[in-house]
Amino acid sequence: MGRTYLVEEGIGQYLTELSTKVKPYVTGLLIGQCSPQRDYVIRAVRTPPKEQQQEESVGPPKLGSLDEEWITTHASQVSRMLPGGLLVLGVFMIATPELAKDAQNALRKLIFSVEKSLSKRRLWKPAEEEVSDRAVLQICSATKKVVCRTYDVQDPKSSAKPADWKYQSALTASWVALGCTVNVNIHIPLLATSPNHDLEKNTKNGLNRWSKQIEDSVFLINGQVKDEDTELLEGQKKFRGNTQPSVQFSDVKVLTQLCQGASARSTATVQVCSGSINLRGAVKCRAYIHSNKPKVKEAIQALKRDIINTLSDRCEILFEDLILNEGPQKKNFGREYHVLPQRLFVPVAGSSVMLSDYKFGDEAAAEIQERFVELLDQPVQAEDMHIAEDISTGKYQNQGRLVTDSPSDTQQAQLTKATLLLKLQQNMGLVVAAAVAVLASIFSFNYFSD
């Protein structure tokens, strides 16, 4: 027996509207949540069109021009915008009858490519009992016939299995939200033998070690330690017949172990270092869980992954931004200070679930709105964007004790303002020296070099 996919009712209308615009096919992603019993699809998002596709549309329809790299890149971008508990569940294709025979092979290849691309970025490993089936949805633009199949993405030789595709109204109306704030203070030494101070690689290695600490942490849900195999909503009233989005929110505290247990054996290694990376501050994390008797371990796992993902994604976004904004001049300073992007949440229409994005201090609301339309095909109002981490209340200890290489008065004034901390320079390892301690409301990336 195949898997069952419960699908938000509005997705059916979305796919129908897309099918009227097919020339000759359109692809996209399915976003939702896996569970042992069934899977939930809360959004379908079409692949953003490329400008040159308009010119290439002349000629007989064919799938040979399917841009796999473009689709997998889109999946990677979308995955950053998903809070804990949500993931890219599959891919879909709406195609003309002439392409029906080739569509299934194209979808099979595509779902494995998407999963491979997403797994490369993860700092956590899937659990052994975790669902590894992913959906491929094929829709005929003429007959509107829907065919849903699954593939086990952990098995390269996996064959297609039939799956049920069932629409349901108010699918996420009573889902559970979990939230926490995690204080971060990560020190990553840079070995003297590390070529050219590969900051991105060293940062990822440091985050890998930190992620293991998060995995081993103790999670208090509403002030209590709960057995992993108990039901998350045990003892709570369930409101039946509720079709309006209503958030059942659980506050979570994360207790990180300060030292290894007495039985653990540790060794010390002395290594020559020429610099270090410090990640300091606090991150706001959130996860969503279905309301069909969810287990405590499902909720904790979703929140753990959001904690790990949000820090990793911010660093990744910062490095991408640095590359895009590199200037032609080389600055020969000894220390670099950056503020990582803030997290914000945006509601999904008709749902209690919120999607996520990241905003640099100098980004305008219009840029974020454009990103939601491009990547998630969802218009967003500026007033609906909820910034989780407000840097305007940030203060500095030792304010004014900024050491620079002869900065101008204007530059020094800019450096002391919390809203103008991001100073991007051409060389990632060499910029302004600043001795500051950052409070929890600001999340920072510091690089020190001898």
For each residue, the residues with C-beta under 8 A, 3 or more apart:
1:
2: 149 150 161 162 163 164
3: 38 39 131 133 135 150 161 163 164
4: 38 39 163 164 166
5: 32 38 39 40 41 89 135 148 163 164 165 166
6: 38 39 40 41 166 168 171
7: 11 12 40 41 165 166 167 168 171
8: 11 41 42 43 167 168 171 172 350 351
9: 12 13 167 168 169 170 171
10: 13 14 349 350
11: 7 8 14 15 41 42 43 44 167
12: 7 9 15 16 167
13: 9 10 16 17
14: 10 11 17 18 44
15: 11 12 18 19 44 92 94 139
16: 12 13 19 20 144
17: 13 14 20 21
18: 14 15 21 22 26 28 46 94
19: 15 16 22 94 139 141 144
20: 16 17 141
21: 17 18 26
22: 18 19 25 26 94 95 96 141
23: 57
24: 61 95 96 98 99
25: 22 61 63 93 94 95 96 99 103 141
26: 18 21 22 46 47 93 94 95
27: 46 47 66 71 91 92 93 110
28: 18 44 45 46 47 91 92 93
29: 44 45 47 74 75 78 88 90 91 92 114
30: 41 43 44 88 89 90 91 92 135 137
31: 41 42 43 44 45 78 82 86 87 88 89
32: 5 39 40 41 42 43 86 87 89
33: 39 40 42 85 86 87 89 288 289 290
34: 39 87 89 130 131 133
35: 38 39 40 131 290 292 294 298
36: 129 131
37: 292
38: 3 4 5 6 35 292
39: 3 4 5 6 32 33 34 35 89 131 133 135
40: 5 6 7 32 33 35 171 172 290
41: 5 6 7 8 11 30 31 32 44 89 90 135
42: 8 11 31 32 33 86 171 172 348 351 353
43: 8 11 30 31 32 348 376
44: 11 14 15 28 29 30 31 41 92
45: 28 29 31 78 375 376 377
46: 18 26 27 28 377
47: 26 27 28 29 70 71 74
48: 74 374 375
49: 53 54
50: 53 67 70
51: 54
52: 55 56
53: 49 50 56 57
54: 49 51 57
55: 52 58
56: 52 53 59 65
57: 23 53 54
58: 55
59: 56 62
60:
61: 24 25 96 98 99
62: 59 65 99 102
63: 25 66 95 99 102 103 106
64:
65: 56 62
66: 27 63 71 106 110
67: 50 70 71
68: 71 72 109 110 113
69: 72 73
70: 47 50 67 73 74
71: 27 47 66 67 68 74 75 91 110 113 114
72: 68 69 75 76 113 114 116 117
73: 69 70 76 77 117
74: 29 47 48 70 71 77 78 375
75: 29 71 72 78 79 88 114 117 118
76: 72 73 79 80 117 118 121
77: 73 74 80 81 375
78: 29 31 45 74 75 81 82 88 375 376
79: 75 76 82 87 88 118 121
80: 76 77 309 313 316 317 356 357 358
81: 77 78 355 356 357 375 376
82: 31 78 79 86 87 88 355 356
83: 86 285 286 287 288 306 345 353 354 355 356
84: 178 285 286 287 288 302 303 304 305 306 307 309
85: 33 287 288 289 302 306
86: 31 32 33 42 82 83 288 353
87: 31 32 33 34 79 82 118
88: 29 30 31 75 78 79 82 114 118
89: 5 30 31 32 33 34 39 41 134 135
90: 29 30 41 111 134 135 136 137 150
91: 27 28 29 30 71 107 110 111 114 135 136 137
92: 15 27 28 29 30 44 136 137 138 139
93: 25 26 27 28 103 106 107 136 137 138 139
94: 15 18 19 22 25 26 139 140 141
95: 22 24 25 26 63 99 100 103 138 139 140 141
96: 22 24 25 61 99 100 140 141 142
97: 100 140 141 142 143
98: 24 61
99: 24 25 61 62 63 95 96 102 103
100: 95 96 97 103 138 140
101: 104
102: 62 63 99 105 106
103: 25 63 93 95 99 100 106 107 138
104: 101 107 108 136 138 149 160
105: 102 108 109
106: 63 66 93 102 103 109 110
107: 91 93 103 104 110 111 136 138
108: 104 105 111 112 136 151 160
109: 68 105 106 112 113
110: 27 66 68 71 91 106 107 113 114 136
111: 90 91 107 108 114 115 134 135 136 151 153
112: 108 109 115 116 151 153 156
113: 68 71 72 109 110 116 117
114: 29 71 72 75 88 91 110 111 117 118 134
115: 111 112 118 119 134 153
116: 72 112 113 119 120
117: 72 73 75 76 113 114 120 121
118: 75 76 79 87 88 114 115 121 122
119: 115 116 122
120: 116 117
121: 76 79 117 118 312 316
122: 118 119 125 309
123: 204 207 208 211 308 309 312
124: 211 215 304 305 308
125: 122
126: 130 132 154
127: 130 301
128:
129: 36
130: 34 126 127
131: 3 34 35 36 39
132: 126 152 153 154 155
133: 3 34 39 150 151 152 153 161
134: 89 90 111 114 115 150 151 153
135: 3 5 30 39 41 89 90 91 111 148 149 150 163
136: 90 91 92 93 104 107 108 110 111 148 149 150 151 160
137: 30 90 91 92 93 146 147 148 165
138: 92 93 95 100 103 104 107 146 147 148 149
139: 15 19 92 93 94 95 144 145 146 147
140: 94 95 96 97 100 143 144 145
141: 19 20 22 25 94 95 96 97 144
142: 96 97
143: 97 140
144: 16 19 139 140 141
145: 139 140
146: 137 138 139 165
147: 137 138 139
148: 5 135 136 137 138 162 163 164 165
149: 2 104 135 136 138 160 161 162 163
150: 2 3 90 133 134 135 136 160 161 163
151: 108 111 112 133 134 136 158 159 160 161
152: 132 133 155 158
153: 111 112 115 132 133 134 158
154: 126 132 158
155: 132 152 158
156: 112
157:
158: 151 152 153 154 155
159: 151
160: 104 108 136 149 150 151
161: 2 3 133 149 150 151
162: 2 148 149
163: 2 3 4 5 135 148 149 150
164: 2 3 4 5 148
165: 5 7 137 146 148
166: 4 5 6 7
167: 7 8 9 11 12
168: 6 7 8 9 171
169: 9 243
170: 9 173 242 243 244 245 350
171: 6 7 8 9 40 42 168 351
172: 8 40 42 175 245 288 290 348 351 352 353
173: 170 242 243 244 245 246 351 352
174: 238 239 242 246 248 291 352
175: 172 247 248 288 289 290 291 352 353
176: 232 233 248 249 250 288 289 290 291 294 299
177: 247 248 249 250 286 287 288 352 353
178: 84 221 249 250 251 252 286 287 288 289 299 302 303
179: 249 250 251 252 284 285 286 287
180: 251 252 253 254 284 285 303 307
181: 282 283 284 285 440
182: 214 254 282 283 285 307
183: 281 282 440
184: 210 279 280 281 282 283 311 443
185: 278 279 280
186: 206 207 210 277 278 279 280
187: 276 277 278
188: 202 203 205 206 276 277 278 279
189: 271 273 275 276
190: 194 197 199 202 273 274 275 276 277 449
191: 194 271 272 273 274
192: 272 273 274
193: 272
194: 190 191 197 198 202 274
195: 198
196:
197: 190 194 202 274 275 428 429 449
198: 194 195 201 202
199: 190 202 203 277 319 428 429 447
200: 203 204 315 319
201: 198 204 205
202: 188 190 194 197 198 199 205 206 277
203: 188 199 200 206 207 277 279 315 319
204: 123 200 201 207 208 312 315
205: 188 201 202 208 209
206: 186 188 202 203 209 210 277 279
207: 123 186 203 204 210 211 308 311 312 315
208: 123 204 205 211 212
209: 205 206 212 213
210: 184 186 206 207 213 214 311
211: 123 124 207 208 214 215 308 312
212: 208 209 215 216
213: 209 210 216 217 256 257
214: 182 210 211 217 254 256 304 307 308
215: 124 211 212 304
216: 212 213 257
217: 213 214 254 255 256 257 304
218: 225 254 255 257
219: 225 252 253 254 255 300 303 304
220: 223 224 225 252 253 254 255
221: 178 224 225 226 232 250 251 252 296 299 300
222: 250 251 252
223: 220 251 253
224: 220 221
225: 218 219 220 221
226: 221 230 232 296
227: 230 296
228: 295 296 297 300
229: 295 296 297
230: 226 227 234 295 296
231: 234 293 294 295 296
232: 176 221 226 250 289 294 295 296 298 299
233: 176 236 238 248 291 293 294
234: 230 231
235:
236: 233 248
237:
238: 174 233 291
239: 174 242 246
240:
241:
242: 170 173 174 239 246
243: 169 170 173
244: 170 173
245: 170 172 173 350 351 352
246: 173 174 239 242 352
247: 175 177 352
248: 174 175 176 177 233 236 291
249: 176 177 178 179
250: 176 177 178 179 221 222 232 299
251: 178 179 180 221 222 223
252: 178 179 180 219 220 221 222 303
253: 180 219 220 223
254: 180 182 214 217 218 219 220 307
255: 217 218 219 220
256: 213 214 217
257: 213 216 217 218 260
258:
259:
260: 257 264 266
261: 264
262:
263:
264: 260 261
265:
266: 260
267:
268:
269:
270:
271: 189 191
272: 191 192 193
273: 189 190 191 192 276
274: 190 191 192 194 197 449 450
275: 189 190 197 429 447 448 449 450
276: 187 188 189 190 273 447 448
277: 186 187 188 190 199 202 203 206 445 446 447 448
278: 185 186 187 188 444 445 446 447 448
279: 184 185 186 188 203 206 311 315 340 443 444 445 446
280: 184 185 186 437 438 443 444 446
281: 183 184 340 438 439 440 441 442 443 444
282: 181 182 183 184 389 440 441 443
283: 181 182 184 307 310 311 314 343 389 443
284: 179 180 181 310 343 388 389
285: 83 84 179 180 181 182 303 306 307 310
286: 83 84 177 178 179 303 306 345 354 356 388
287: 83 84 85 177 178 179 299 302 303 305 306
288: 33 83 84 85 86 172 175 176 177 178 302 352 353
289: 33 85 175 176 178 232 294 298 299 302
290: 33 35 40 172 175 176 294
291: 174 175 176 233 238 248 294
292: 35 37 38
293: 231 233
294: 35 176 231 232 233 289 290 291 298 299
295: 228 229 230 231 232 298 299
296: 221 226 227 228 229 230 231 232 299 300
297: 228 229 300 301
298: 35 232 289 294 295 301 302
299: 176 178 221 232 250 287 289 294 295 296 302 303
300: 219 221 228 296 297 303 304
301: 127 297 298 304 305
302: 84 85 178 287 288 289 298 299 305 306
303: 84 178 180 219 252 285 286 287 299 300 306 307
304: 84 124 214 215 217 219 300 301 307 308
305: 84 124 287 301 302 308 309
306: 83 84 85 285 286 287 302 303 309 310
307: 84 180 182 214 254 283 285 303 304 310 311
308: 123 124 207 211 214 304 305 311 312
309: 80 84 122 123 305 306 312 313
310: 283 284 285 306 307 313 314 343 356
311: 184 207 210 279 283 307 308 314 315
312: 121 123 204 207 211 308 309 315 316
313: 80 309 310 316 317 358
314: 283 310 311 317 318 340 341 343 358 443
315: 200 203 204 207 279 311 312 318 319 340 445
316: 80 121 312 313 319 320
317: 80 313 314 320 321 340 341 358
318: 314 315 321 322 338 340 341 445
319: 199 200 203 315 316 322 323 428
320: 316 317 323 324
321: 317 318 324 325 360 424
322: 318 319 325 326 424 428
323: 319 320 326
324: 320 321
325: 321 322 424
326: 322 323 424 426
327: 425 426
328: 426
329: 426
330: 426 427 430
331: 425 426 427 430 431
332: 427 430
333: 336 404 405 425 430 431 432 433
334: 430 433 448 449 450
335: 431 432 433 434 446 447 448 449
336: 333 425 428 429 430 431 432 446 447
337: 421 423 431 432 434 436 444 445 446 447
338: 318 421 422 423 424 444 445 446 447
339: 361 391 421 422 442 443 444 445
340: 279 281 314 315 317 318 443 444 445
341: 314 317 318 358 359 360
342: 358 359 360 361 387 388 389 390 391 443
343: 283 284 310 314 356 357 358 359 387 388 389
344: 356 357 358 359 368 385 386 387 388
345: 83 286 354 355 356 385 386 388
346: 354 355 356 357 372 378 380 384 385 386
347: 351 353 354 355 384
348: 42 43 172 351 353 354 355 378
349: 10 378
350: 8 10 170 245
351: 8 42 171 172 173 245 347 348
352: 172 173 174 175 177 245 246 247 288
353: 42 83 86 172 175 177 288 347 348
354: 83 286 345 346 347 348 386
355: 81 82 83 345 346 347 348 372 376 378
356: 80 81 82 83 286 310 343 344 345 346
357: 80 81 343 344 346 368 371 372
358: 80 313 314 317 341 342 343 344
359: 341 342 343 344 363 368 387
360: 321 341 342 363 422
361: 339 342 391 419 420 421 422
362: 422
363: 359 360 367 368
364: 367 368
365: 368 369 382 385
366: 369 370
367: 363 364 370 371
368: 344 357 359 363 364 365 371 372 380 385
369: 365 366 372 373 379 380 381 382
370: 366 367 373 374
371: 357 367 368 374 375
372: 346 355 357 368 369 375 376 378 379 380
373: 369 370 376 377 378 379 380
374: 48 370 371
375: 45 48 74 77 78 81 371 372
376: 43 45 78 81 355 372 373
377: 45 46 373
378: 346 348 349 355 372 373
379: 369 372 373
380: 346 368 369 372 373 384 385
381: 369 384 385
382: 365 369 385
383:
384: 346 347 380 381
385: 344 345 346 365 368 380 381 382
386: 344 345 346 354
387: 342 343 344 359 390
388: 284 286 342 343 344 345
389: 282 283 284 342 343 441 442 443
390: 342 387 393 441
391: 339 342 361 394 418 419 421 441 442
392: 418 419
393: 390 441
394: 391 418 438 439 441 442
395: 399 418 439
396: 399 416 418 436 437 438 439
397: 436 437
398: 401 435 436 437
399: 395 396 416 436
400: 416
401: 398 435 436
402: 412 415 416 432 433 434 435 436
403: 433 434 435
404: 333 407 411 412 415 432 433 434
405: 333 432 433
406:
407: 404 411 412 415 432
408: 411 412
409: 412 413
410: 413 414
411: 404 407 408 414 415
412: 402 404 407 408 409 415 416
413: 409 410 416 417
414: 410 411 417 420 423
415: 402 404 407 411 412 420 421 423 432 434
416: 396 399 400 402 412 413
417: 413 414 420 421
418: 391 392 394 395 396 421 442
419: 361 391 392
420: 361 414 415 417
421: 337 338 339 361 391 415 417 418 442 444
422: 338 339 360 361 362
423: 337 338 414 415 431 432
424: 321 322 325 326 338
425: 327 331 333 336 428 430 431
426: 326 327 328 329 330 331
427: 330 331 332 430 431
428: 197 199 319 322 336 425 447
429: 197 199 275 336 447 449
430: 330 331 332 333 334 336 425 427 449
431: 331 333 335 336 337 423 425 427
432: 333 335 336 337 402 404 405 407 415 423
433: 333 334 335 402 403 404 405
434: 335 337 402 403 404 415
435: 398 401 402 403
436: 337 396 397 398 399 401 402
437: 280 396 397 398
438: 280 281 394 396 442 443 444
439: 281 394 395 396 442
440: 181 183 281 282
441: 281 282 389 390 391 393 394
442: 281 339 389 391 394 418 421 438 439
443: 184 279 280 281 282 283 314 339 340 342 389 438
444: 278 279 280 281 337 338 339 340 421 438
445: 277 278 279 315 318 337 338 339 340
446: 277 278 279 280 335 336 337 338
447: 199 275 276 277 278 335 336 337 338 428 429
448: 275 276 277 278 334 335
449: 190 197 274 275 334 335 429 430
450: 274 275 334
